[in-house]
């Protein structure tokens, strides 16, 4: 039962995330939506408890079964691995950065018309031009945020996951950067900040589930067929498990190739944990992201070629005449900055909520504050950021002649490029980390890291 009780490689985490995206797409003909669902769950608190109209004026109260499933997936992994991550002790500055990062990220999702999961996991597989732009412009700002974390002596907390076994081993080796979150004297049940934030999470879950069970919202049991609720919940569960078992995320994935240009001295100067150096230079998050992207991309090609479906458009199209706006150029950098400050993108943060990470709990109220400017000033912001565009095309296929053999040929070349990138990442990553490609695919980051220590 090792597969159940031990962590996984990024690639296997990517397989589960990709399967979740494919399941959702085959049911709804769209990638998994994330951020608006959380806003509606916040709206349920306003409708059921506070009787206010801040976020709810734009995002009516509802329950997001995918998000519930992601949190449940993280919680389930903690039970199976017998290791809740509440043991990780974060200094106040790291929790504060996660809170601020969530505000930045939440606002960025409104301007970028989606979070990193929406654009990276949904848009890139669908050959979305807008999503590629959002991804590209986010990378340098994510790196700048990483430098800020290092300046604030928080770079050592940038990890895929924390495991006690690894932390204890690093204590023995006096690897200070890899054991900063480990404090045997820490009692999470006595941490007032953790208790307060946990209460907020439970309030959010209780309120949204109450709406889902008793209300007349679109996703409530009274309005949505049970099998569709199960599909949404299962998709979320797969995502949550894939992230929790591997540390899968988007922000570290896009930064990983850049780490090949960085010297070990540069990592040391930034006080980056040695396991994070192994993860980045080994291209593990990048390979995991490519795996998830490729699974959905192949699913989209299948439905397009053989079932006559359209390639999905992953940006709002109805009210905007243009596909590429100023909002994407501003929102992309905000997503990159927010992801790094939170120690993980939004979708990863949800899984970490279920795992008990304090940074995930600290980010949750930050998301609410991040949504506020857009819910309060939607018309003004839309007029400024989406009133004029740079390019009408939303999908790369729209730039090509409307001829089947040209569009199909481009799509196949695009998929071949994704396959080549994944194969390259596996070969290059296994070479750098000193393991075989088979070990790279099957062993977790911690196993590869600890094996390297034993061989030194």
Wavefront OBJ file of the C-alpha trace (Angstrom):
o trace
v 0.000 0.000 0.000
v 2.999 2.281 -0.414
v 1.241 4.149 -3.220
v -1.410 5.237 -0.710
v 0.784 6.142 2.239
v 3.816 7.726 0.543
v 4.228 10.879 -1.571
v 4.242 10.765 -5.361
v 6.300 12.268 -8.130
v 5.122 15.462 -9.799
v 4.342 13.483 -12.924
v 1.860 11.205 -11.161
v 0.340 14.238 -9.493
v 0.005 15.750 -12.965
v -1.712 12.585 -14.200
v -4.473 12.952 -11.599
v -4.892 16.670 -12.265
v -5.005 16.007 -16.023
v -7.573 13.231 -15.605
v -9.726 15.572 -13.513
v -9.557 18.213 -16.234
v -10.424 15.619 -18.904
v -13.378 14.292 -16.863
v -14.750 17.788 -16.385
v -14.230 18.702 -20.030
v -15.964 15.574 -21.332
v -18.944 16.473 -19.156
v -19.131 20.253 -19.583
v -17.027 20.945 -22.709
v -14.933 23.443 -20.734
v -11.874 23.261 -18.459
v -12.396 23.276 -14.687
v -13.423 26.765 -13.446
v -12.115 27.745 -10.025
v -12.064 31.359 -8.879
v -15.650 32.444 -9.464
v -16.804 29.429 -7.460
v -14.873 30.609 -4.405
v -16.358 34.099 -4.785
v -19.842 32.560 -4.713
v -18.958 30.615 -1.581
v -17.954 33.913 0.029
v -21.291 35.216 -1.189
v -23.015 32.467 0.797
v -21.538 33.870 4.023
v -22.944 37.272 3.172
v -26.354 35.850 2.341
v -26.626 33.418 5.247
v -24.755 35.169 8.057
v -23.520 38.748 7.658
v -26.431 39.974 5.473
v -24.036 42.213 3.558
v -23.697 42.789 -0.160
v -20.018 43.228 -0.958
v -19.003 40.215 -3.042
v -22.547 38.818 -3.250
v -23.760 41.737 -5.372
v -21.794 40.272 -8.269
v -21.288 36.655 -7.193
v -24.510 35.233 -5.798
v -24.385 32.670 -3.003
v -23.620 29.142 -4.154
v -21.491 26.087 -3.417
v -18.556 25.045 -5.615
v -18.401 21.251 -5.524
v -15.033 21.172 -7.310
v -13.480 23.324 -4.610
v -15.085 21.213 -1.888
v -13.567 18.166 -3.563
v -10.093 19.720 -3.728
v -10.117 20.520 -0.015
v -11.429 17.026 0.732
v -8.666 15.508 -1.414
v -5.981 17.295 0.578
v -7.609 16.220 3.837
v -7.857 12.600 2.659
v -4.160 12.492 1.753
v -3.312 13.742 5.243
v -5.314 10.875 6.725
v -3.762 8.256 4.443
v -0.214 9.495 4.985
v -0.919 10.041 8.702
v 0.663 13.453 8.546
v -1.403 16.596 8.859
v 0.728 19.595 7.917
v -0.342 21.617 10.958
v 3.050 20.689 12.447
v 4.790 23.127 10.085
v 5.541 26.342 11.937
v 5.569 29.487 9.828
v 6.818 32.824 11.186
v 4.323 35.670 11.131
v 5.957 37.279 8.096
v 5.316 34.197 5.952
v 1.647 34.045 6.974
v 1.349 37.793 6.319
v 2.910 37.352 2.873
v 0.419 34.583 2.088
v -2.447 36.895 3.091
v -1.136 39.774 0.954
v -0.368 37.399 -1.901
v -3.949 36.149 -1.897
v -5.253 39.721 -2.143
v -2.984 40.367 -5.127
v -3.838 37.018 -6.702
v -7.590 37.402 -6.154
v -7.644 40.788 -7.884
v -5.384 39.414 -10.608
v -7.878 36.660 -11.427
v -10.515 39.289 -12.191
v -8.243 41.222 -14.557
v -6.697 38.143 -16.195
v -10.150 36.551 -16.588
v -9.111 33.484 -14.651
v -6.491 32.083 -12.286
v -3.277 30.300 -13.179
v -5.081 26.950 -13.099
v -7.642 28.236 -15.596
v -5.030 29.578 -17.998
v -2.218 27.046 -17.554
v -4.242 23.863 -17.106
v -7.191 24.858 -19.298
v -6.053 27.530 -21.730
v -2.684 26.164 -22.823
v -4.126 22.705 -23.662
v -6.815 24.498 -25.708
v -4.193 26.496 -27.616
v -5.513 29.728 -26.116
v -3.517 32.718 -27.266
v -4.687 34.747 -24.297
v -3.638 32.079 -21.801
v -0.179 31.856 -23.326
v 0.198 35.626 -23.007
v -0.952 35.533 -19.370
v 1.510 32.721 -18.644
v 4.457 34.438 -20.340
v 3.953 37.828 -18.685
v 3.532 36.196 -15.254
v 6.919 34.427 -15.268
v 9.302 37.388 -14.742
v 7.080 38.845 -12.027
v 6.879 35.495 -10.264
v 10.675 35.451 -10.232
v 10.795 38.986 -8.826
v 8.408 37.890 -6.080
v 10.727 34.971 -5.394
v 13.600 37.436 -4.955
v 11.436 39.434 -2.552
v 10.756 36.294 -0.529
v 14.491 35.698 -0.333
v 15.125 39.288 0.821
v 12.550 38.796 3.584
v 14.286 35.576 4.657
v 11.269 33.540 3.583
v 12.764 31.748 0.582
v 13.424 28.605 2.617
v 9.670 28.062 2.983
v 9.190 27.743 -0.776
v 8.679 23.973 -0.958
v 6.476 21.511 -2.777
v 5.372 19.883 0.507
v 6.742 19.436 4.006
v 7.394 15.955 5.388
v 8.581 15.301 8.932
v 10.856 12.469 7.869
v 12.713 14.729 5.456
v 12.813 17.636 7.917
v 14.269 15.438 10.678
v 16.914 14.122 8.306
v 17.863 17.687 7.390
v 18.114 18.590 11.088
v 20.648 15.767 11.491
v 22.627 17.111 8.540
v 22.334 20.685 9.856
v 20.601 21.861 6.682
v 19.031 24.910 8.263
v 17.166 26.030 5.159
v 15.378 22.686 4.899
v 14.274 22.480 8.523
v 13.091 26.014 9.312
v 9.470 24.935 9.543
v 10.247 22.093 11.943
v 9.904 22.916 15.637
v 9.144 19.993 17.992
v 7.947 22.478 20.623
v 5.277 23.974 18.358
v 1.689 23.181 19.385
v -0.655 24.140 16.532
v -3.745 23.634 18.711
v -2.504 26.518 20.871
v -1.751 28.884 17.999
v -4.425 31.635 18.157
v -3.882 32.679 14.530
v -4.360 29.113 13.319
v -7.481 28.666 15.443
v -9.011 31.911 14.163
v -8.291 31.117 10.514
v -9.527 27.536 10.897
v -12.790 28.893 12.281
v -13.128 31.077 9.172
v -12.550 28.066 6.904
v -15.157 26.010 8.761
v -17.600 28.912 8.569
v -17.080 29.169 4.812
v -17.568 25.431 4.302
v -20.628 25.271 6.552
v -22.275 28.282 4.912
v -21.682 27.149 1.335
v -22.758 23.572 2.082
v -25.914 24.893 3.740
v -26.657 26.812 0.555
v -25.905 23.713 -1.494
v -28.162 21.498 0.590
v -31.093 23.803 1.276
v -30.929 26.699 -1.170
v -32.062 27.198 -4.749
v -28.649 28.182 -6.149
v -27.558 26.764 -9.499
v -25.259 24.150 -7.930
v -27.531 23.195 -5.047
v -28.886 19.688 -4.718
v -32.373 20.872 -5.559
v -31.251 22.381 -8.863
v -28.362 20.213 -10.115
v -28.726 16.501 -10.943
v -26.891 14.298 -8.412
v -24.634 12.698 -11.030
v -23.315 16.092 -12.081
v -22.585 16.989 -8.459
v -20.684 13.720 -8.157
v -18.672 14.466 -11.304
v -17.729 17.935 -10.046
v -16.848 16.571 -6.630
v -14.811 13.725 -8.144
v -12.902 16.110 -10.401
v -12.059 18.231 -7.384
v -11.088 15.180 -5.340
v -8.665 14.014 -8.036
v -7.114 17.472 -8.236
v -6.800 17.709 -4.451
v -5.174 14.280 -4.178
v -2.802 14.926 -7.080
v -1.632 18.197 -5.549
v -1.362 16.871 -1.997
v 0.550 13.738 -2.971
v 3.107 15.552 -5.124
v 3.078 19.287 -4.414
v 1.812 19.954 -7.954
v 1.377 23.636 -8.740
v 1.628 26.137 -11.551
v 3.860 28.934 -10.258
v 6.908 26.767 -9.527
v 6.382 24.860 -12.772
v 6.791 27.879 -15.016
v 9.836 29.095 -13.063
v 11.629 25.736 -13.059
v 13.295 25.974 -16.509
v 14.779 29.346 -15.547
v 16.549 27.659 -12.632
v 18.836 25.887 -15.114
v 20.487 29.254 -15.687
v 21.091 29.804 -11.954
v 24.273 28.706 -10.219
v 24.211 26.770 -6.916
v 25.832 29.828 -5.308
v 22.842 31.929 -6.359
v 20.469 29.486 -4.677
v 22.597 29.502 -1.546
v 22.692 33.301 -1.453
v 18.872 33.365 -1.607
v 18.731 30.743 1.174
v 16.622 28.438 -0.952
v 16.056 25.008 0.600
v 18.239 22.290 -0.900
v 15.198 20.145 -1.661
v 13.700 23.074 -3.559
v 16.915 23.389 -5.545
v 16.614 19.700 -6.423
v 12.980 20.192 -7.409
v 13.586 23.275 -9.564
v 16.766 22.241 -11.352
v 15.329 18.759 -11.792
v 12.393 20.332 -13.682
v 9.970 18.245 -11.614
v 7.114 20.782 -11.375
v 7.529 21.586 -15.071
v 7.211 17.911 -16.014
v 4.135 17.555 -13.794
v 2.433 20.573 -15.359
v 3.221 19.351 -18.875
v 1.715 15.968 -18.020
v -1.576 17.541 -16.936
v -1.609 19.895 -19.947
v -0.959 17.051 -22.377
v -3.798 14.881 -21.020
v -6.380 17.635 -21.505
v -4.882 18.629 -24.858
v -5.238 15.067 -26.165
v -8.807 14.982 -24.858
v -9.611 18.220 -26.699
v -8.089 16.875 -29.917
v -10.151 13.692 -29.624
v -13.441 15.538 -29.158
v -12.562 17.985 -31.950
v -11.381 15.425 -34.504
v -13.837 12.606 -33.828
v -16.867 14.102 -32.064
v -17.167 17.424 -33.819
v -16.821 19.583 -30.693
v -15.392 23.083 -30.908
v -12.046 23.844 -29.302
v -13.021 25.605 -26.044
v -12.570 29.349 -25.634
v -11.203 29.995 -22.150
v -11.750 33.741 -21.913
v -15.017 35.618 -21.636
v -16.273 36.301 -25.119
v -19.863 37.461 -24.859
v -19.481 40.997 -23.559
v -16.019 41.716 -24.977
v -15.305 42.217 -28.654
v -11.581 41.610 -28.227
v -9.816 38.498 -27.015
v -6.662 40.115 -25.674
v -6.939 43.131 -23.362
v -4.936 45.364 -21.056
v -6.391 43.328 -18.185
v -4.415 40.295 -19.284
v -1.148 42.249 -19.317
v -1.810 43.538 -15.792
v -3.556 40.485 -14.372
v -0.840 38.039 -15.475
v 1.907 39.686 -13.389
v -0.462 39.900 -10.407
v -1.087 36.153 -10.678
v 2.647 35.452 -10.750
v 3.378 37.677 -7.755
v 0.429 36.406 -5.713
v 1.225 32.745 -6.362
v 4.771 33.016 -5.055
v 3.831 35.044 -1.986
v 1.177 32.442 -1.106
v 3.738 29.627 -1.526
v 1.476 28.205 -4.191
v -1.149 29.111 -6.760
v -4.821 29.273 -5.823
v -5.663 25.687 -6.772
v -2.698 24.420 -4.749
v -3.772 26.564 -1.804
v -7.159 24.825 -1.709
v -5.532 21.419 -1.381
v -3.205 22.806 1.289
v -6.278 23.978 3.214
v -7.310 20.356 3.538
v -3.769 19.386 4.502
v -3.695 21.906 7.357
v -1.072 24.366 6.113
v -1.204 27.684 7.948
v -0.303 29.615 4.789
v -3.371 28.170 3.069
v -5.546 29.288 5.940
v -3.966 32.757 5.891
v -4.624 33.122 2.159
v -8.352 32.399 2.410
v -9.548 35.789 3.763
v -7.068 37.437 1.408
v -8.948 36.045 -1.583
v -12.125 37.709 -0.299
v -10.408 41.105 -0.102
v -8.894 40.561 -3.536
v -12.326 40.078 -5.104
v -13.774 43.212 -3.489
v -12.437 45.900 -5.868
v -13.937 44.135 -8.871
v -17.277 43.333 -7.242
v -17.624 46.940 -6.052
v -16.335 48.709 -9.170
v -16.947 46.248 -11.993
v -18.198 48.761 -14.554
v -15.313 51.161 -14.025
v -12.690 48.416 -14.125
v -14.247 46.767 -17.176
v -14.308 50.075 -18.998
v -10.621 50.705 -18.284
v -9.139 47.217 -18.671
v -11.505 45.668 -21.234
v -12.890 48.663 -23.116
v -10.224 48.375 -25.802
v -8.225 45.404 -26.961
v -4.996 44.577 -28.744
v -6.072 41.506 -30.669
v -9.434 40.022 -31.560
v -8.217 36.430 -31.707
v -8.618 34.433 -28.488
v -7.285 31.165 -29.817
v -4.231 30.491 -31.967
v -6.434 28.644 -34.435
v -8.258 31.897 -35.141
v -5.025 33.284 -36.600
v -4.941 30.533 -39.230
v -6.948 30.092 -42.441
v -10.242 28.324 -41.795
v -9.138 25.182 -43.606
v -9.362 21.805 -41.811
v -6.015 20.446 -42.995
v -4.191 23.588 -41.845
v -5.907 23.804 -38.463
v -5.654 20.071 -37.777
v -2.025 20.092 -38.847
v -1.192 22.986 -36.538
v -2.968 21.288 -33.623
v -0.982 18.086 -34.163
v 2.283 20.035 -34.294
v 1.283 21.826 -31.095
v 0.648 18.502 -29.357
v 3.925 17.120 -30.687
v 5.662 20.148 -29.145
v 4.100 19.400 -25.769
v 5.196 15.764 -25.995
v 8.739 16.794 -26.940
v 8.894 19.243 -24.014
v 7.746 16.551 -21.566
v 10.252 13.986 -22.861
v 13.016 16.594 -22.701
v 12.075 17.559 -19.136
v 12.161 13.920 -18.001
v 15.517 13.226 -19.647
v 17.113 16.470 -18.532
v 15.637 16.296 -15.038
v 16.729 12.709 -14.451
v 20.226 13.546 -15.688
v 20.549 16.540 -13.342
v 19.187 14.703 -10.294
v 21.250 11.597 -10.939
v 18.395 9.114 -11.264
v 17.098 6.996 -14.092
v 14.096 8.239 -16.096
v 12.045 5.445 -14.509
v 13.003 6.618 -11.017
v 12.271 10.208 -12.036
v 8.734 9.239 -13.017
v 7.982 6.895 -10.117
v 9.818 8.372 -7.121
v 8.762 11.428 -5.142
v 10.818 14.601 -4.795
v 11.717 13.666 -1.210
v 12.901 10.190 -2.224
v 15.126 11.575 -4.965
v 16.465 14.259 -2.619
v 17.216 11.813 0.205
v 18.834 9.371 -2.224
v 21.155 12.165 -3.320
v 22.117 12.816 0.295
v 22.959 9.159 0.860
v 25.225 9.079 -2.171
v 27.232 12.113 -1.036
l 1 2 3 4 5 6 7 8 9 10 11 12 13 14 15 16 17 18 19 20 21 22 23 24 25 26 27 28 29 30 31 32 33 34 35 36 37 38 39 40 41 42 43 44 45 46 47 48 49 50 51 52 53 54 55 56 57 58 59 60 61 62 63 64 65 66 67 68 69 70 71 72 73 74 75 76 77 78 79 80 81 82 83 84 85 86 87 88 89 90 91 92 93 94 95 96 97 98 99 100 101 102 103 104 105 106 107 108 109 110 111 112 113 114 115 116 117 118 119 120 121 122 123 124 125 126 127 128 129 130 131 132 133 134 135 136 137 138 139 140 141 142 143 144 145 146 147 148 149 150 151 152 153 154 155 156 157 158 159 160 161 162 163 164 165 166 167 168 169 170 171 172 173 174 175 176 177 178 179 180 181 182 183 184 185 186 187 188 189 190 191 192 193 194 195 196 197 198 199 200 201 202 203 204 205 206 207 208 209 210 211 212 213 214 215 216 217 218 219 220 221 222 223 224 225 226 227 228 229 230 231 232 233 234 235 236 237 238 239 240 241 242 243 244 245 246 247 248 249 250 251 252 253 254 255 256 257 258 259 260 261 262 263 264 265 266 267 268 269 270 271 272 273 274 275 276 277 278 279 280 281 282 283 284 285 286 287 288 289 290 291 292 293 294 295 296 297 298 299 300 301 302 303 304 305 306 307 308 309 310 311 312 313 314 315 316 317 318 319 320 321 322 323 324 325 326 327 328 329 330 331 332 333 334 335 336 337 338 339 340 341 342 343 344 345 346 347 348 349 350 351 352 353 354 355 356 357 358 359 360 361 362 363 364 365 366 367 368 369 370 371 372 373 374 375 376 377 378 379 380 381 382 383 384 385 386 387 388 389 390 391 392 393 394 395 396 397 398 399 400 401 402 403 404 405 406 407 408 409 410 411 412 413 414 415 416 417 418 419 420 421 422 423 424 425 426 427 428 429 430 431 432 433 434 435 436 437 438 439 440 441 442 443 444 445 446 447 448 449 450 451 452 453 454 455 456
